[in-house]
């Protein structure tokens, strides 16, 4: 049936009130689920409830709200006749009726449908559509009903998928609707790819359509439906999507292909010119009927699965990295307390598998050593055997060594120099690096691991292990001897991996300043990393915002366990979270906030004195023009910018865009924090540099050690067309804590129209302990 992450469903209007035969036919054709019209009254009867086991209702059947006046058995209807779609619009019209009796009846019918779906343990219900032209009062009445009943549905683990037209005004209406429902996590949208969508994509530019799809992805997109009448026919009669729709669908699969359901709706409208024709790559030996399958709609699901199997999709969501991160998608995690807590063995193990980070660190150490050799900053002496063989002493400190991956990276860098650069001094001398590496770690359990490596790994004979908080070096005898000794015996290179998702949020500045203040570093000593910059970008993500809100029920102190006092909404919504963004829409290129540089240098002062009384507080105002096209290129805020979409937007802008097809407004649910870090840049050859980054514009492809840091807004902000967003963010410190404070403004033509409260003032909800 193809890739397990692709879940395809089937909806045939004439057969949607009796699920038994349809489910059998659909599963034979490779569909994973079907839809059934929900009954609106207990006075009705249906055959399937007496014949289908509960396991099928709970896994393979999705409910559909249809207008009750069309509820009748249509099993004998000719399925080749194109139906009039019954998506339940009439019941919403009745709900908003001035006739109190009609309105009450519609509400009772809807309530019965949802109750019956919960009774049958149906996993999801498809609700009537929200369109671009929907009456405001109807939208309000619709939102009121779902707001009143959504919590009950959530308690029953019932997902509500609201049909939404592919149009900027329709998705704007859905955002208003979703706010009326208090941002409920179980209320998502199902994008309708129908003829209206085709017309929109035809008239709008492809980049505008892609930006709209991009916005849908952050709007809790749970499913996408394709009416059979949107498919074209190829030369042999097989169904195929219009090129523009196909492009949008494939790009959506790259983003949400692991979680978004796909639904085929309608009757068969495509027939093979020759029924002996078999689609390439498909085997019909198991099909008892024609190649059209048991349902008559086999070709549609095969075509959609074919799009899912394209290399450009598989290379994004079927890689080992993608599989490993699946459990983290949109899962909020508290940022680490690196000085207050000790990491577990398994946590170290996971991050050590990063294929990119330690390779970049190895390059950085290599470049730094080569520079120091060529600058004559390392002690050299001839070997006793041959005066042309030069031994070069280099002292490297790895602070926060964990289980030693940076030590290993440093050892590999030294081996590379000894192997490849034997004549780096530019004469006939052959060099041999003689390293002295010190691994400093405060976690006593990790220190045991480091000592074990020193005992059993021959490469670690050049390593000394010190258990110490790097800020308290004078309290350790080994380190204090270096501090009080000769300058020549101090540290040439200090290497650390103390960065957090926002760069400085795991106290790298405080730790490295403390190391510099200790006096361990030579005056010409270097730090790896050399500098790192924090970035912010606005994000639309109903899912992240709802997940943040759900943390209100988590214990305020994790050590208290499930029985602990809940932290409450205020604390939950004023806490930054580490998250692998997935169902999220970055609305603008990330912009810089501030930069930290190491070691700190002040003119005329020794390095140790330059680290006295350092002020690590920061402040930034970051302004985002939300009117820019090409937003889709920034994806979810994690992974590299999509250059293909960037070029598409530039091309379309050059041709001129029709403003009629631009988004009416955007909802901002918070800001995503990321970082760009220069580990080392050669002072001799500027082309040699080593960088790690999770900022989309410079993302280190293949690196997974960090996910973005999500700064939620207590209440989402609506940014109308032509507006800009400003995030004001502070990094604050006192003698025992570091914390962030942030707020957001929306303004048009320098006039502020919406301002959020300041989040986390004085660190009342979230701090990092020093």
C-alpha positions as CSV (number, residue, x, y, z in Angstrom):
1,X,0.0,0.0,0.0
2,X,3.0,2.3,-0.2
3,X,4.6,4.4,2.4
4,X,3.1,4.1,5.8
5,X,3.2,7.9,6.4
6,X,0.8,8.4,3.5
7,X,-2.8,8.0,4.8
8,X,-5.4,8.2,2.0
9,X,-9.1,8.2,2.4
10,X,-12.1,7.8,0.1
11,X,-15.5,9.6,0.0
12,X,-18.2,8.7,-2.5
13,X,-21.3,10.8,-1.8
14,X,-23.8,8.2,-3.0
15,X,-22.3,5.6,-0.8
16,X,-21.5,7.6,2.3
17,X,-24.4,6.5,4.5
18,X,-23.5,2.8,4.6
19,X,-19.9,2.0,5.3
20,X,-19.7,-1.7,5.1
21,X,-19.3,-2.4,1.3
22,X,-17.5,0.9,0.7
23,X,-14.9,0.1,3.4
24,X,-14.3,-3.3,2.0
25,X,-13.9,-1.9,-1.6
26,X,-11.7,1.0,-0.5
27,X,-9.3,-1.1,1.5
28,X,-8.9,-3.5,-1.4
29,X,-7.9,-0.5,-3.5
30,X,-5.3,0.7,-1.1
31,X,-7.3,3.4,0.7
32,X,-6.8,3.6,4.5
33,X,-10.1,5.1,5.5
34,X,-13.5,6.1,4.2
35,X,-16.0,8.8,5.2
36,X,-19.6,8.2,6.3
37,X,-22.5,10.7,6.7
38,X,-23.3,11.1,10.3
39,X,-26.9,10.4,11.4
40,X,-28.8,13.4,12.8
41,X,-31.5,11.5,14.7
42,X,-31.9,8.2,16.7
43,X,-35.0,7.5,14.6
44,X,-32.8,6.6,11.6
45,X,-31.4,3.2,10.9
46,X,-28.3,2.0,9.0
47,X,-27.0,-1.5,8.2
48,X,-23.3,-0.8,8.9
49,X,-23.7,-0.2,12.7
50,X,-24.7,-3.9,13.1
51,X,-22.1,-5.3,10.9
52,X,-18.8,-3.4,11.4
53,X,-16.6,-4.1,14.4
54,X,-15.6,-1.2,16.7
55,X,-11.9,-1.5,15.7
56,X,-12.9,-0.4,12.1
57,X,-15.0,2.5,13.3
58,X,-12.1,3.8,15.5
59,X,-9.4,3.4,12.8
60,X,-10.8,3.5,9.3
61,X,-14.0,5.6,9.3
62,X,-14.2,9.4,9.4
63,X,-17.5,11.1,10.0
64,X,-18.9,13.6,7.6
65,X,-21.5,16.3,8.5
66,X,-24.1,16.4,5.7
67,X,-27.4,18.3,5.5
68,X,-30.1,16.1,7.1
69,X,-32.6,16.7,4.4
70,X,-30.3,14.8,2.0
71,X,-29.9,11.9,4.5
72,X,-31.2,8.9,2.7
73,X,-29.9,5.6,1.3
74,X,-28.5,6.1,-2.1
75,X,-26.7,2.7,-2.5
76,X,-28.6,2.0,-5.7
77,X,-27.8,5.4,-7.3
78,X,-25.7,5.2,-10.5
79,X,-22.3,6.2,-9.2
80,X,-21.2,7.4,-12.6
81,X,-23.5,10.4,-12.3
82,X,-21.8,13.5,-11.0
83,X,-23.4,14.3,-7.6
84,X,-24.4,17.7,-6.1
85,X,-21.9,18.0,-3.2
86,X,-23.5,17.8,0.2
87,X,-21.0,19.2,2.6
88,X,-23.5,20.4,5.2
89,X,-23.8,24.0,4.2
90,X,-27.5,24.0,4.7
91,X,-27.2,23.0,8.3
92,X,-25.0,26.0,9.0
93,X,-27.4,28.3,7.2
94,X,-30.2,26.9,9.4
95,X,-28.0,27.4,12.5
96,X,-27.8,31.1,11.7
97,X,-31.5,31.4,10.8
98,X,-33.7,34.1,12.3
99,X,-36.2,31.3,12.8
100,X,-35.5,30.2,16.4
101,X,-37.1,26.8,15.8
102,X,-35.0,26.1,12.7
103,X,-31.8,27.3,14.5
104,X,-32.5,25.1,17.5
105,X,-33.2,22.1,15.4
106,X,-30.0,22.5,13.4
107,X,-28.0,22.8,16.7
108,X,-29.7,19.6,18.0
109,X,-28.9,17.8,14.8
110,X,-25.3,18.8,14.9
111,X,-24.9,17.8,18.5
112,X,-26.4,14.4,17.8
113,X,-24.0,13.9,15.0
114,X,-21.0,14.7,17.2
115,X,-22.3,12.6,20.1
116,X,-22.9,9.6,17.8
117,X,-19.4,10.0,16.4
118,X,-18.0,10.0,19.9
119,X,-20.2,7.0,20.8
120,X,-18.8,5.1,17.8
121,X,-15.2,6.2,18.7
122,X,-14.8,7.7,15.3
123,X,-11.4,9.5,15.2
124,X,-12.4,12.6,13.3
125,X,-15.4,14.4,11.9
126,X,-15.4,16.6,8.8
127,X,-17.4,19.8,9.4
128,X,-19.1,22.1,6.8
129,X,-17.0,24.5,4.8
130,X,-15.7,27.9,5.6
131,X,-15.5,29.9,2.3
132,X,-14.3,33.2,1.1
133,X,-17.9,34.5,0.7
134,X,-19.3,33.2,3.9
135,X,-21.8,35.4,5.7
136,X,-20.3,36.9,8.8
137,X,-23.3,36.0,11.0
138,X,-23.2,32.4,9.8
139,X,-19.5,32.3,10.6
140,X,-20.2,33.7,14.1
141,X,-23.0,31.2,14.8
142,X,-20.8,28.4,13.4
143,X,-17.9,29.4,15.6
144,X,-20.2,29.7,18.7
145,X,-21.4,26.1,18.2
146,X,-18.0,24.6,17.8
147,X,-16.7,26.7,20.7
148,X,-19.4,25.3,22.9
149,X,-19.0,21.7,21.8
150,X,-15.3,21.5,20.8
151,X,-14.1,20.9,24.4
152,X,-16.5,18.0,24.8
153,X,-15.3,16.6,21.5
154,X,-11.7,17.0,22.6
155,X,-12.5,15.0,25.8
156,X,-13.7,12.2,23.6
157,X,-10.5,12.4,21.5
158,X,-12.5,13.5,18.5
159,X,-10.8,15.6,15.9
160,X,-12.8,18.2,14.1
161,X,-11.7,18.9,10.5
162,X,-13.3,22.1,9.1
163,X,-13.5,22.3,5.3
164,X,-11.8,25.5,4.1
165,X,-11.7,26.8,0.5
166,X,-8.3,27.5,-1.0
167,X,-8.6,31.3,-0.9
168,X,-7.0,34.0,1.2
169,X,-10.4,35.3,2.5
170,X,-11.4,31.7,3.4
171,X,-8.3,31.1,5.5
172,X,-8.7,34.5,7.2
173,X,-12.3,33.5,8.1
174,X,-11.0,30.2,9.5
175,X,-8.5,32.0,11.7
176,X,-11.3,34.1,13.2
177,X,-13.4,31.0,13.6
178,X,-10.5,29.2,15.4
179,X,-10.0,32.1,17.8
180,X,-13.7,31.9,18.7
181,X,-12.9,28.3,19.6
182,X,-10.1,29.5,21.9
183,X,-7.5,28.0,19.6
184,X,-8.6,24.5,20.3
185,X,-6.0,21.9,19.3
186,X,-8.6,19.4,18.1
187,X,-10.1,21.9,15.7
188,X,-8.2,21.8,12.4
189,X,-8.8,22.6,8.8
190,X,-9.2,20.3,5.8
191,X,-8.1,22.1,2.6
192,X,-10.6,21.6,-0.3
193,X,-8.8,21.2,-3.6
194,X,-11.9,21.7,-5.9
195,X,-12.6,23.5,-9.1
196,X,-12.7,26.8,-7.2
197,X,-9.2,26.1,-6.0
198,X,-8.1,25.4,-9.5
199,X,-9.6,28.7,-10.7
200,X,-7.8,30.6,-8.0
201,X,-4.4,29.0,-8.8
202,X,-5.0,29.7,-12.5
203,X,-5.6,33.4,-11.9
204,X,-3.1,34.0,-9.2
205,X,0.7,33.6,-9.6
206,X,2.2,30.3,-8.6
207,X,4.2,32.0,-5.8
208,X,1.1,33.6,-4.4
209,X,-0.6,30.2,-4.4
210,X,2.4,28.7,-2.7
211,X,2.4,31.5,-0.1
212,X,-1.3,30.6,0.5
213,X,-0.5,26.9,0.9
214,X,2.4,27.9,3.2
215,X,-0.2,29.8,5.4
216,X,-2.5,26.8,5.4
217,X,0.3,24.6,6.8
218,X,0.5,26.8,9.9
219,X,-3.3,26.8,10.3
220,X,-3.5,23.3,11.8
221,X,-3.9,21.6,8.4
222,X,-5.1,18.1,9.2
223,X,-6.2,16.9,5.8
224,X,-6.4,17.9,2.1
225,X,-9.3,16.7,-0.1
226,X,-9.2,16.3,-3.9
227,X,-12.5,16.3,-5.8
228,X,-12.4,13.9,-8.7
229,X,-13.4,16.7,-11.0
230,X,-10.1,18.6,-10.5
231,X,-8.2,15.8,-12.1
232,X,-7.3,16.0,-15.8
233,X,-6.8,13.0,-18.1
234,X,-3.6,12.1,-19.7
235,X,-3.3,10.5,-23.1
236,X,-4.3,7.0,-21.8
237,X,-7.1,8.3,-19.7
238,X,-5.3,8.2,-16.3
239,X,-6.1,10.9,-13.8
240,X,-3.5,13.6,-13.3
241,X,-3.6,16.9,-11.4
242,X,-3.0,20.2,-13.2
243,X,0.7,21.1,-13.0
244,X,0.2,24.0,-10.6
245,X,-2.0,21.9,-8.2
246,X,0.5,19.1,-8.4
247,X,3.3,21.5,-7.6
248,X,1.5,22.8,-4.5
249,X,0.6,19.3,-3.4
250,X,4.2,18.0,-3.7
251,X,5.5,21.0,-1.7
252,X,2.9,20.4,0.9
253,X,4.0,16.8,1.2
254,X,7.6,17.8,1.8
255,X,6.3,19.8,4.8
256,X,3.4,17.8,6.2
257,X,3.7,14.5,4.4
258,X,4.2,12.6,7.7
259,X,1.0,13.8,9.4
260,X,-1.5,15.2,6.8
261,X,-4.3,13.0,5.6
262,X,-5.3,12.9,1.9
263,X,-8.9,12.4,0.8
264,X,-10.3,11.6,-2.6
265,X,-14.0,12.8,-3.0
266,X,-16.4,12.1,-5.7
267,X,-17.4,9.5,-8.3
268,X,-15.1,8.1,-11.0
269,X,-14.7,10.5,-13.9
270,X,-11.7,8.9,-15.6
271,X,-11.8,5.8,-17.7
272,X,-8.9,4.1,-19.5
273,X,-9.1,4.3,-23.3
274,X,-8.1,0.6,-23.2
275,X,-8.9,-1.2,-19.9
276,X,-6.0,-3.5,-20.6
277,X,-3.7,-0.6,-20.0
278,X,-2.0,-0.9,-16.7
279,X,-0.3,2.1,-15.1
280,X,3.5,1.7,-15.1
281,X,4.8,0.3,-11.9
282,X,1.5,-1.1,-10.7
283,X,0.4,-4.7,-10.5
284,X,-3.2,-5.5,-10.9
285,X,-3.0,-9.3,-10.5
286,X,-4.8,-9.0,-7.1
287,X,-7.6,-6.9,-8.6
288,X,-10.6,-9.1,-9.3
289,X,-12.3,-6.3,-11.2
290,X,-11.0,-3.9,-13.8
291,X,-7.9,-1.7,-13.4
292,X,-10.4,0.9,-12.0
293,X,-10.5,-1.2,-8.8
294,X,-13.4,-2.3,-6.6
295,X,-14.4,1.3,-5.7
296,X,-13.9,2.6,-9.2
297,X,-11.4,5.1,-7.8
298,X,-8.3,3.0,-7.6
299,X,-6.4,5.2,-10.2
300,X,-6.8,8.3,-8.0
301,X,-5.1,6.9,-4.9
302,X,-2.4,5.3,-7.0
303,X,-1.6,8.6,-8.7
304,X,-1.5,10.5,-5.3
305,X,0.8,7.8,-3.9
306,X,3.0,8.1,-6.9
307,X,3.4,11.8,-6.1
308,X,4.3,10.9,-2.5
309,X,6.9,8.4,-3.8
310,X,8.8,11.1,-5.8
311,X,12.5,11.4,-4.9
312,X,12.1,15.1,-4.1
313,X,9.6,14.1,-1.4
314,X,11.3,11.0,-0.1
315,X,14.6,12.8,0.2
316,X,13.0,15.2,2.7
317,X,10.7,13.1,4.8
318,X,12.0,9.5,4.4
319,X,15.6,10.0,5.5
320,X,17.1,8.5,8.6
321,X,17.2,12.0,10.2
322,X,13.5,12.6,9.3
323,X,12.5,9.3,10.9
324,X,14.5,10.0,14.0
325,X,12.9,13.4,14.5
326,X,9.3,12.2,13.9
327,X,8.6,11.9,17.6
328,X,9.7,15.5,18.1
329,X,7.5,17.2,15.5
330,X,5.6,20.1,17.2
331,X,6.5,18.6,20.6
332,X,7.3,21.4,23.0
333,X,10.3,20.8,25.3
334,X,11.6,22.9,28.1
335,X,15.0,24.5,27.4
336,X,17.9,22.9,29.2
337,X,19.1,24.2,32.6
338,X,22.8,23.4,31.8
339,X,24.3,24.7,35.0
340,X,21.4,23.6,37.3
341,X,20.9,20.1,35.9
342,X,23.0,17.3,34.6
343,X,22.2,15.6,31.3
344,X,21.4,11.9,31.2
345,X,23.6,9.3,29.4
346,X,21.0,8.8,26.6
347,X,20.8,12.5,25.9
348,X,24.5,12.8,25.4
349,X,24.3,9.7,23.1
350,X,21.6,11.1,20.9
351,X,23.4,14.4,20.2
352,X,26.7,12.7,19.6
353,X,25.2,11.1,16.5
354,X,25.0,14.5,14.8
355,X,26.9,14.0,11.5
356,X,27.5,17.7,10.9
357,X,28.3,19.5,14.2
358,X,31.4,17.6,15.2
359,X,32.8,17.6,11.7
360,X,32.5,21.4,11.7
361,X,34.1,21.6,15.2
362,X,37.0,19.4,13.8
363,X,37.5,21.8,10.9
364,X,37.5,24.8,13.3
365,X,40.1,23.2,15.6
366,X,42.2,22.4,12.5
367,X,42.1,25.9,11.1
368,X,42.9,27.4,14.5
369,X,46.0,25.2,15.0
370,X,47.2,25.9,11.5
371,X,46.9,29.6,12.0
372,X,48.8,29.5,15.3
373,X,51.6,27.5,13.7
374,X,52.0,29.9,10.9
375,X,51.8,32.9,13.2
376,X,54.4,31.4,15.5
377,X,52.2,31.4,18.5
378,X,52.9,27.8,19.5
379,X,56.0,26.5,21.3
380,X,58.2,24.5,18.9
381,X,61.3,22.4,19.4
382,X,63.3,20.0,17.3
383,X,62.8,16.3,18.1
384,X,65.8,14.4,19.5
385,X,66.0,12.1,16.4
386,X,66.1,14.7,13.6
387,X,66.5,18.5,13.8
388,X,64.3,18.9,10.7
389,X,61.4,17.3,12.5
390,X,59.7,19.9,14.6
391,X,57.5,19.1,17.6
392,X,54.8,21.7,18.3
393,X,53.0,21.9,21.6
394,X,49.4,22.9,21.6
395,X,47.2,23.1,24.7
396,X,43.4,22.7,24.2
397,X,40.7,23.0,26.8
398,X,37.3,21.4,26.1
399,X,34.9,22.9,28.6
400,X,31.6,21.2,29.2
401,X,33.1,18.1,27.7
402,X,30.1,15.8,28.3
403,X,31.1,12.3,27.1
404,X,34.0,13.7,25.0
405,X,32.8,14.2,21.4
406,X,34.7,17.6,21.2
407,X,37.8,15.9,22.6
408,X,37.6,13.3,19.8
409,X,37.0,16.0,17.2
410,X,40.1,17.8,18.5
411,X,42.2,14.6,18.3
412,X,41.0,14.0,14.8
413,X,41.9,17.5,13.8
414,X,45.4,17.1,15.1
415,X,45.8,13.8,13.2
416,X,44.7,15.5,10.0
417,X,47.4,18.2,10.5
418,X,50.1,15.6,11.3
419,X,49.1,13.6,8.2
420,X,48.4,16.2,5.6
421,X,50.3,19.3,6.5
422,X,53.8,18.1,7.3
423,X,55.4,21.2,5.7
424,X,53.0,23.9,6.9
425,X,56.0,26.0,8.1
426,X,57.0,26.6,4.5
427,X,60.5,25.1,4.8
428,X,61.9,21.6,4.8
429,X,60.8,21.0,8.4
430,X,58.3,18.3,9.1
431,X,56.0,19.1,12.0
432,X,54.4,16.9,14.6
433,X,51.7,18.3,16.8
434,X,52.2,17.4,20.5
435,X,48.8,18.0,22.0
436,X,47.8,18.5,25.6
437,X,44.0,18.3,26.0
438,X,42.1,19.0,29.2
439,X,38.4,17.9,29.4
440,X,36.6,20.0,32.0
441,X,33.1,18.7,33.0
442,X,31.0,19.3,36.1
443,X,28.6,16.3,35.7
444,X,30.2,13.6,38.0
445,X,28.5,10.8,36.0
446,X,29.9,12.1,32.7
447,X,33.3,12.4,34.4
448,X,33.3,8.7,35.1
449,X,32.7,8.1,31.3
450,X,35.6,10.5,30.5
451,X,37.9,8.8,32.9
452,X,37.0,5.4,31.3
453,X,37.9,6.7,27.9
454,X,41.3,7.9,29.3
455,X,41.9,4.5,30.8
456,X,40.9,2.4,27.8
457,X,41.2,4.5,24.6
458,X,44.8,4.9,23.5
459,X,44.0,8.2,21.7
460,X,43.1,9.7,25.1
461,X,46.6,9.3,26.6
462,X,47.1,13.0,25.8
463,X,43.9,13.9,27.7
464,X,43.5,15.0,31.3
465,X,40.1,14.9,32.9
466,X,39.0,17.6,35.4
467,X,35.7,17.6,37.3
468,X,35.0,21.2,37.9
469,X,32.6,24.1,37.1
470,X,34.6,26.1,34.6
471,X,33.7,29.3,36.5
472,X,35.3,28.0,39.6
473,X,38.7,27.0,38.2
474,X,40.7,28.4,41.1
475,X,39.0,25.8,43.4
476,X,40.7,23.0,41.4
477,X,44.4,22.3,42.2
478,X,45.2,21.2,38.6
479,X,43.6,24.3,37.1
480,X,44.9,26.7,39.7
481,X,48.5,25.5,39.0
482,X,48.0,26.5,35.4
483,X,46.5,29.9,36.3
484,X,49.3,30.8,38.6
485,X,52.0,29.4,36.3
486,X,53.8,30.7,33.3
487,X,52.0,32.2,30.4
488,X,53.6,29.6,28.1
489,X,51.7,26.8,29.9
490,X,48.3,28.4,29.6
491,X,45.5,27.5,27.1
492,X,45.9,28.1,23.3
493,X,42.4,27.1,22.3
494,X,39.2,26.7,24.4
495,X,36.5,24.6,22.7
496,X,32.9,24.5,23.9
497,X,29.4,23.4,22.8
498,X,27.4,25.5,25.2
499,X,25.1,27.0,22.6
500,X,21.3,26.8,22.9
501,X,18.6,27.1,20.3
502,X,18.7,30.9,20.6
503,X,22.4,31.0,20.8
504,X,22.9,32.3,24.3
505,X,19.9,30.8,26.1
506,X,22.0,28.0,27.7
507,X,24.4,30.5,29.2
508,X,27.3,30.2,26.9
509,X,28.3,33.9,27.5
510,X,28.3,33.5,31.2
511,X,30.3,30.2,31.1
512,X,32.9,31.4,28.6
513,X,33.3,34.8,30.3
514,X,33.9,32.9,33.5
515,X,36.6,30.8,31.9
516,X,38.2,33.9,30.5
517,X,38.0,35.6,33.9
518,X,39.8,32.6,35.5
519,X,43.1,33.6,33.7
520,X,43.5,30.2,32.0
521,X,43.6,31.6,28.5
522,X,46.7,32.9,26.9
523,X,46.7,36.5,25.7
524,X,46.7,35.2,22.1
525,X,44.3,32.4,22.9
526,X,41.3,31.7,20.8
527,X,37.8,30.5,21.5
528,X,35.8,28.0,19.5
529,X,33.1,29.4,18.9
530,X,34.3,32.9,18.1
531,X,30.9,34.5,18.0
532,X,27.2,33.7,17.7
533,X,24.2,35.8,16.7
534,X,20.6,35.3,17.9
535,X,17.8,35.6,15.3
536,X,14.0,36.0,15.5
537,X,11.2,35.5,13.0
538,X,7.3,35.7,13.3
539,X,5.5,32.4,13.1
540,X,1.9,31.3,12.4
541,X,1.2,28.0,14.1
542,X,-2.2,27.2,15.6
543,X,-0.7,23.9,16.8
544,X,2.3,25.4,18.6
545,X,0.1,28.0,20.3
546,X,-2.4,25.3,21.4
547,X,0.4,23.1,22.7
548,X,1.8,26.0,24.7
549,X,-1.6,26.6,26.2
550,X,-1.9,22.9,27.1
551,X,1.3,23.2,29.2
552,X,-0.9,25.1,31.7
553,X,-1.9,21.7,33.1
554,X,1.7,20.5,33.4
555,X,3.4,20.7,36.9
556,X,5.0,24.0,37.7
557,X,8.0,22.0,39.0
558,X,8.8,18.9,36.8
559,X,10.3,17.1,39.8
560,X,6.8,17.0,41.4
561,X,5.6,14.6,38.8
562,X,2.0,14.3,37.6
563,X,0.6,15.2,41.0
564,X,2.3,18.5,41.1
565,X,0.5,21.9,41.1
566,X,-0.3,22.9,37.5
567,X,1.8,25.9,36.3
568,X,-1.3,27.7,34.9
569,X,-1.9,29.6,31.7
570,X,0.2,32.6,32.5
571,X,3.4,30.6,33.2
572,X,2.8,28.3,30.2
573,X,2.4,31.2,27.8
574,X,5.4,33.1,29.1
575,X,7.8,30.2,28.7
576,X,10.0,29.7,25.6
577,X,10.0,26.1,24.3
578,X,12.5,24.2,22.2
579,X,10.5,22.6,19.3
580,X,11.0,20.9,16.0
581,X,8.6,23.1,14.1
582,X,6.4,21.2,11.7
583,X,2.9,22.5,11.3
584,X,4.3,26.0,11.4
585,X,4.6,28.9,8.9
586,X,7.5,31.3,9.2
587,X,6.2,34.7,7.9
588,X,9.5,36.5,7.2
589,X,13.2,36.0,6.9
590,X,14.8,35.7,10.3
591,X,16.5,38.9,11.5
592,X,19.4,39.4,14.0
593,X,18.9,40.5,17.6
594,X,22.4,40.6,19.1
595,X,25.8,38.9,19.0
596,X,28.2,37.6,21.6
597,X,31.9,37.4,20.8
598,X,34.7,35.3,22.6
599,X,37.1,36.0,24.0
600,X,36.0,39.4,25.1
601,X,38.6,42.1,24.2
602,X,39.0,45.6,25.5
603,X,41.7,47.9,24.2
604,X,44.7,48.1,26.5
605,X,43.5,45.4,28.9
606,X,44.7,41.8,29.4
607,X,42.1,39.2,28.5
608,X,41.5,38.4,32.2
609,X,40.8,42.0,33.1
610,X,38.5,42.4,30.0
611,X,36.2,39.8,31.5
612,X,35.7,41.8,34.7
613,X,32.1,43.1,35.4
614,X,30.8,42.0,32.0
615,X,27.3,43.2,31.1
616,X,25.5,40.4,29.2
617,X,22.1,42.0,29.1
618,X,20.8,42.8,25.7
619,X,17.9,44.6,24.0
620,X,16.6,44.5,20.4
621,X,13.7,45.8,18.4
622,X,13.2,43.7,15.3
623,X,10.8,44.8,12.6
624,X,9.2,42.6,10.0
625,X,7.5,43.8,6.9
626,X,4.7,41.2,6.4
627,X,3.8,42.4,2.9
628,X,6.8,40.8,1.3
629,X,6.1,37.9,-1.1
630,X,7.9,34.6,-1.1
631,X,7.2,33.6,2.5
632,X,6.9,30.0,1.6
633,X,10.6,29.7,1.1
634,X,11.2,30.0,4.9
635,X,9.1,26.9,5.6
636,X,8.4,25.9,9.2
637,X,11.4,27.9,10.5
638,X,13.6,24.8,10.6
639,X,15.7,23.6,7.7
640,X,17.3,25.6,4.9
641,X,15.5,28.2,2.9
642,X,13.9,26.7,-0.2
643,X,15.9,28.4,-3.0
644,X,13.5,27.0,-5.6
645,X,10.6,28.9,-4.0
646,X,12.8,32.0,-3.5
647,X,13.5,32.1,-7.3
648,X,9.9,31.5,-8.1
649,X,8.8,34.5,-6.0
650,X,11.4,36.7,-7.6
651,X,10.3,35.6,-11.0
652,X,6.7,36.3,-10.3
653,X,7.4,39.7,-8.7
654,X,9.3,40.6,-11.8
655,X,6.3,39.9,-13.9
656,X,4.0,41.9,-11.6
657,X,1.6,40.5,-9.0
658,X,-2.1,41.0,-8.7
659,X,-2.7,42.3,-5.2
660,X,-6.2,40.8,-5.3
661,X,-4.7,37.4,-4.6
662,X,-2.4,38.3,-1.7
663,X,-3.3,37.3,1.8
664,X,-5.8,39.6,3.6
665,X,-4.1,39.2,6.9
666,X,-1.8,37.0,8.9
667,X,-2.1,35.7,12.5
668,X,1.1,35.8,14.6
669,X,1.2,33.1,17.3
670,X,4.7,33.9,18.5
671,X,8.3,34.2,17.3
672,X,10.9,31.6,16.5
673,X,14.4,32.0,17.9
674,X,17.5,30.6,16.1
675,X,21.2,31.2,15.9
676,X,24.1,31.5,13.5
677,X,27.5,30.6,14.9
678,X,31.0,31.2,13.6
679,X,33.1,28.5,15.2
680,X,36.3,29.8,13.6
681,X,37.5,31.9,10.7
682,X,41.2,31.8,9.7
683,X,43.0,35.0,10.1
684,X,45.5,33.9,7.4
685,X,43.1,32.5,4.8
686,X,39.7,34.2,5.1
687,X,38.1,31.5,2.9
688,X,38.7,29.0,5.6
689,X,35.8,29.2,8.1
690,X,33.6,26.8,10.0
691,X,30.0,27.6,10.7
692,X,27.0,26.0,12.4
693,X,23.6,27.5,12.1
694,X,19.9,26.7,12.5
695,X,18.9,30.1,11.0
696,X,17.0,29.1,7.8
697,X,19.0,31.4,5.6
698,X,22.3,29.8,6.6
699,X,21.1,26.4,7.9
700,X,23.6,23.7,8.4
701,X,22.0,20.9,6.4
702,X,22.0,17.5,8.2
703,X,22.6,19.0,11.6
704,X,20.0,18.1,14.2
705,X,21.5,19.0,17.6
706,X,19.2,22.1,17.9
707,X,15.6,22.9,17.2
708,X,14.2,26.5,17.2
709,X,13.2,28.2,20.4
710,X,9.5,29.2,20.3
711,X,8.5,32.4,22.1
712,X,4.7,32.2,22.4
713,X,2.3,35.2,22.5
714,X,-0.4,34.9,25.2
715,X,-3.0,36.0,22.6
716,X,-2.4,35.7,18.8
717,X,-2.1,39.0,16.9
718,X,-3.9,39.7,13.7
719,X,-1.7,41.6,11.2
720,X,-3.8,43.1,8.4
721,X,-2.6,43.6,4.8
722,X,0.1,46.2,4.6
723,X,1.1,45.9,8.3
724,X,4.4,45.2,9.9
725,X,5.3,43.4,13.2
726,X,7.8,44.5,15.7
727,X,9.2,42.2,18.4
728,X,10.9,43.9,21.3
729,X,13.0,41.4,23.3
730,X,15.3,41.8,26.3
731,X,18.0,39.5,27.7
732,X,18.0,40.2,31.5
733,X,20.4,39.0,34.2
734,X,20.9,39.2,37.9
735,X,23.3,37.4,40.3
736,X,21.5,34.1,40.0
737,X,19.3,34.1,36.9
738,X,19.1,34.9,33.2
739,X,15.7,35.4,31.5
740,X,14.0,36.8,28.4
741,X,11.2,39.4,28.3
742,X,9.4,40.0,25.0
743,X,6.4,41.8,23.5
744,X,5.0,42.3,20.0
745,X,3.4,45.2,18.2
746,X,1.5,45.4,14.9
747,X,1.6,48.7,13.1
748,X,0.5,50.2,9.8
749,X,2.2,53.4,8.5
750,X,3.9,54.0,11.9
751,X,0.6,53.7,13.7
752,X,0.4,51.0,16.3
753,X,-2.8,49.0,16.1
754,X,-2.1,46.1,18.5
755,X,0.4,45.7,21.3
756,X,0.8,42.6,23.4
757,X,1.6,42.6,27.1
758,X,5.3,42.3,28.1
759,X,5.8,38.5,28.6
760,X,7.8,37.2,31.5
761,X,8.6,40.5,33.3
762,X,11.3,40.0,35.9
763,X,11.5,36.4,35.0
764,X,8.2,35.6,36.8
765,X,7.5,32.6,34.7
766,X,10.7,31.3,33.3
767,X,14.4,31.7,34.1
768,X,17.7,30.0,33.4
769,X,19.6,29.4,36.7
770,X,23.2,30.5,37.0
